[in-house]
Amino acid sequence: MTSVPASSGRSAPASGRHRTAPLASLSPLLRLLILTQLAFNIGFFAVLPFLAEHLGQSVGMAGWLVGFVLGLRTFSQQGLFVVGGVLTDRYGIRPVVLAGCVLRIAGFAWLGFAERTWAVVGAVLLIGFAAALFSPAVESEVARQAVLLEEEGGGDRTRVLALFTVAGQAGAFVGPLLGALLLAVDFRAVCLAGAGVFVLVLAGHAWLLPQRVPGRARVEMKGGARLVLRNRRFLALCCAYGAYLLAYNQLYLALPAEVERAAGSQAPLAWLFALSSLLVVTAQLPVTRWAGERLAPRRSMAAGLGLIAGGFAVVALARPAGWTGAGGLVPAAGFVVLLTLGQMLVAPVARAWVPDLAEDGRLGLYTGALSSVSGLIVLAGSSATGLLLDAGLPVAVPWLALAAVPLAALALLPRGQRASRSGSGA
């Protein structure tokens, strides 16, 4: 099943220019969508890395409630991606992206002034649902355009999606630095700056996004859920991706707690986020090229999950020593590096796999469902992680338990190879 016909063999790009899929070689629409991801993440990551500390210190939430709110944010975003995907299949990307930008502006402005738990929850839900609209619209169209480019001999789709990831991480690199700068004023200034970024995004896309994308057929919304639930290989991919996302979400829950313990404040957190983003910006395309030449999709995802598990194990092994100061931050930095390397192997491959599993005309639905299933996993897992971190267990136990999550996901990876790859086993 495929929403865009997949080639039976791997494309052989005509030049190194196509092999690396530079931004200048892509269509104007692909360039706009990739730059969209950059702008989205600048606004988003100016706020998110500092949310846990704000909820715990300024709002006074307990650890389990902070974990629940962060999981709720992920669920309202990832968990409701399927809504945005279905709306995109039905109405096209332009109205869905613009509506999402409006809601994100309102959500960030609300969060900046929210002082009670119910207000924080409302703002967080609005922020998450905004992304549930615009992200699947953008991601599904990037995937569709990447498959078309691959079929025309313009390069491998995974490399295009890796470039999309690089743009997102460049935004994730700039965003926390902007947020850390504005945090010297207060958290409200951070939120309003994030809202301001999305005001610019809204204005730019109202002007530049085409009214109708050629080749994107509109489909009826009913009947899609049955197709997804019957697709066992796709559901297996969703569960494996959800385990990865739960592990990745610990950048916002377990890592801030570890940094606070080691350094006495969360000031180094922005630099660790910057390290992660810088790694992706500089190494994502070479890593994707290396993996594409040597590993089938399943093996690439398995290697990535193994690296992520290793990141948690590094902190678990060092935690009993109780190191503090600069030395105490070394295990946290090791965790960030291994988690980021694992992300580079897992995320582009998983997204590139979806078009081969999706029904005709339903790529938005399947792109959204990938994130919705993983959002449910993160919602349950984040609350459990918050309890785990506050339970007074031996210091290594929470990190060992978290290391088990990506290892368990190895058994969930679907069998068989992606249609666009040939000559390598799964």
N, C-alpha and C positions, 0 to 999 in steps of 0.2 A: 504494500500500500504506500502510495506517495502522493503528496499534493502537487508536486512538480515532478515530471518524469526524471528518474535518476539514470545516469549513464551506467552501463554495465561494467565498465572498467574505469580505472582511475585516469583522470585527464592528464595529458602530458603537455604542460605549459610550453609555449613556444620560446619563452625567454625567461631570464632571471627576473626581469621586471614583473612578469606575471607570477612567478613563483613566490615572490615576497608580498604580492598584492599591496603595493604602496597606494596611499590615498589618491595620488594624482592619476593613477591608472583606472580608477573606478568611475562609474557613471555619476552624474550630478546628484541623483537621488540617493545612491549609496553614500556618497560623501556627506550629504546633508544629514542622513540618519546616523552615521558614525560620529559626526561632530555634535549631533543631538545628545548622544550618550555622554560625551565629554561634558557638555553644559549641565545635563541632568545631575551628574555626579558631583560637580563642583558645588552646586546648591545643596544637594543632599548631605554630602560628607562634611560640609561646613558645620552641620548640626549634630548628626548621629553619633560620632565618637564621644561627645560630651554629654549625651542624654542620660546615661546611667548614673554618672556622678551628680547631675542636676536632680534627678529623681530621688536619689538616696540622701544627698546633703541638703539641698534647698527645699525640696518638697517633703522630705522625711519619710519616704517609703521604706518598708522592710525589704530585705534582700529577695525574698520569694516574690514579693509584689513587683519589684523592679524587673526580675526575670520574666514575670507574667506579662508586664506591660511591653517589654522588648519583644517577647514572643507574639503578643497581640499585634504589635506593629508589623512584624514579619508576616503573620497570618493575613492581616488585612491587606497586605501588599501581595506577597507570594500566593497566599491562599485564595485570593479573589482574582488572580491573573486570568482565570478561566472566563470570568465575566468580560474583562477587557478583550480577551481573545475572540470570544463569540461576537461581541459588538463590532470588532474590527472586521471579521469575516462578513458581517451583515452590512455595515455602513462605510467601510473603508477607514484608512488610518487618520485622515485629517480631523474629523470631528472628535474622534476618541482622544487623540493627542492633545488637542486644544482644551477639551473638557478636563483632562487630567492636570494640565498646567494650572488652570483656574483653581481646582481643588487643592493642589499643592500649595499655592500662594495663600489660600485661606487657612490651611492647616498649619503652616509655619507661623503665620501671624497670630493665630489662636494659641499655639503652644508657647509663644513668647510671653503671653499675658496670663497663661493658665497657672493657678496657684492651688487648686483643689484637685483631688484624685480624679473625680468624674470629668473635670475639664481637661486634664492631661490625657485621660483615656480617649475622650472625644477628639481631641486634636491629633493624637497618635493614629486613631482609626482613619481620620480624614487624610492625613499624610500618606498612610499606607494605601488607601483606596485610590488615591490620585495616581500612584505608581502602577496600581493594578489596571488602570486604564491605559496610560501612555506607554508603559514598558512592553507589554505583549504586542501592541500595535507596531512599535518600532522594531522589536526583536523578530517578529514573524516576517516583516517585510525585508529586513536585512537577510534573514535565512532564505527567503524566496529569491531575492535578487542574487544571492551568492550561488544558489543552485543553478540559476539561469546562466550566470557567468561561467560556472564550471562546465556546463554543457556546451558553451560556445568556445571552450578551450582557453578561457581567460584565467585559469588557476583553480586550485583546490578550495572548496567551500570552507573547510576548517580554517584555512589561513585568513580568509576574509573575516570569519567570525573571531579569529584571534586578534585581528586588527581592531575589531569592534570592542573586544575586551581591553586592548591596550588603551583605546580612547577613554573607556570607562575608568580605567585605573589611573590615567593621567588626571582625570577629574577628581578621583579619590585621593590623589597626591596633593593637588592644589587645595581641595576643600578643607581638610583638617588644618592646614596651615593658615588659611583664611579664618577658620573658626577659632583657632588658638589665639590669633591676633586680636579678634573681636571679643574673646572671652575676658580680656583685660578690662573691658567695659562691663559687660554682664552677659548672661545667657540670652536675655531678650534681644540684645544687639546681634548676637549670632543668628537667632531665628529670623529676625527681620532682614538680615543680609541674605540668608537663604531664600526668603520670599522674594527679595529683589532680583536675585539671579533668575528665578522662574518668571518674573515679570518680563525680563529681557527675552527669555526663551519663548514665552507666549507671543510676544510681539514679532519676533523673528520668524516663527513658524506660521503665524497667521499670514505673513507676507510670502514665505518661500515654499511652503508645502503645497504640492499640486492638489487641485480639487479632486482629481481622480487619477489613480495610478494605472497605467496601461497593463492589461493582462490579469489584473486582479478581479476575478468574478465574485459577485455577491451571492451568498447562499442563505438559505433559511436557517433560523436558529434552532428549530426543534430537531430532535433525533440525534444530536451530537453526543450527548452523555452516554447513550447506549453503545455508540461506536467506541468510545474511549474505554468503557468498562469491559468490553469484550476483547480488547487488544492487550493480551497478556505481556507481550514483549515490551510494549510501551509502558505499561504499569510497572514492570520490573525496572526499567530505566528510571521512572519517576521515583521509585523507592530508593534506589541507589543514589540518585541525585539529591534526594531529601536528606539522606544520611550525611552526604558531603556538606550540604547547606547548614545542617545543624552544627557540624563541626566548625564550619567557617563562621557561624554566628557567635562563636566563643571569643572572637576578636572584640565583641561588644559587651561580653558578660564576664567570662573567666579571666581574660587578659587584663581588663582594667583593675580587677581585684588583685591580681598578681603584681601588677605594676605599683599599685598603692602600697602593697605590703613591702615590696623590695625598696622602693624609692621614697616612701613616705608621702607621696603626692602622685597625681596623675599627669604631671607636666611632661614626662617622657613619652606619654601615650601618643601624642601627635607625631613624634619622631618615628615611633614604631609603625604607625600607619603610613607615614611617608616612606619608610623602608620597604613596606609591602608594595606600595604603589610603584615605587621606583624600580623594584625588581620586575614587576609585570611590564612596565613601559619599556625597559631595556632588554628583557630576556624572553618575553612572551613569543615573539615571532621566531627567534632562533629555536626555542624549545618546541614550538609547534612544528617547525620544519624538521627538526631532528626526530620527533616522535612520529611524524607522518611518514618518514622514510623507513622507520624501523618497527613500528608498533601498529597493530590493528586497533580499532577503537576500544574494544573491550580491554585489551592489555594496557592501553594508555590510561584508561580510567582506573584500572586496578593498581597500576604503578602510582598514580596520583593519590589514591586513597591510602596506599601504604605509606607514602611520605607524610600525609596528614597525621596518620596514627603515630608516626615517629616523632612529629612535633610535640604532641601531647606527652609522649614517653620521655622526651628530654626534660620537660618541666617536672614530671613525676619523679624522675631519678634525682634531680637536683634539689627538689623541695625539702626533703628531710634535713639537708645541711643548713637551711635557714639563712642563706646568704642575703645580704642587704647591700644597698649602695650600688655603685656601677657594676660590681661583680654579680650582684643579685639580679641585675637586668639581663645578663648574658643568656640564661635559659629562656627568658621571655623572647629575646631576639631570635634565638634558635627556633623557637616555636613559630614565630612569625615567618621566618625564612622557609621552613619546611612546609608550613601550611600554604604559603604562597606558591611554592613550586608545585605542590599537589593541585592547587587550584588551576594552574596553567595547563596541567595535563587533563584535568577532569572537565572543566566548564566548556571550552570551545568544542570538544569532541561530543559532549552530551547534546549541545544545541545543534551541532551539525548532523547528529543522528536522527533528530526529530522528523525532518522532512521525509525520510524514508519509511517512517512508521505511520505517518498521517494519511488520512483519507483525502481524496481530491477536494480542493476548495476549503479544507478545514485546518489549514496550517495555523491560523490564529488560535483556534480552539485547542489544538494540541500543544502549541507553545505555551498557552495559558495554563493548560492542565498540568504540564511539567512542573510549573512553579506552584500551582495550587496544591498538588499532592505533597510536594516538599514543604510548603507552608504549614500544612497540617502537622507534619512531622516536627517542624521547628517549634510550633506552638506548644505541643505536648512536651517536647524535649527541653525547651528553655525553662519552663516552670520546674521540671525535674532537676535541671542543672542548678537553678537558684537554690532549691532545697538542698541539693548535694553540697554546694559550696558553703551553706550555712549550718550544716548538720553536725559540725564538730568532729568529723571523721579524721583518721590519720591523714596527714597533709598530702600524701601521695595518692590516696585513694580516689578523690574526685578526678584527678588528671588521668589516672589509669582507666577509670570508668569511661571517660571521654575518649581515650585512645581506642577503646573497644568498639565505638560506634562506627568509624570508617572501616575497621577490620570486618565487622559484621556485614557491612554493605558489599563486600567482595562477593558474597554468595548471592546477592540480589542482581548482579549485572546480567543483562540479557545475553543469551547465547546467539551465535551467528554474527556475521560481519555486515558492516554498513554497505549498502548497495554500491556506493561510489568507490569502494576500495576493492581491489582484487589482488590475489597473489599472496595474501597474508592471512594466517589463521586467526580465529578469535580467541 
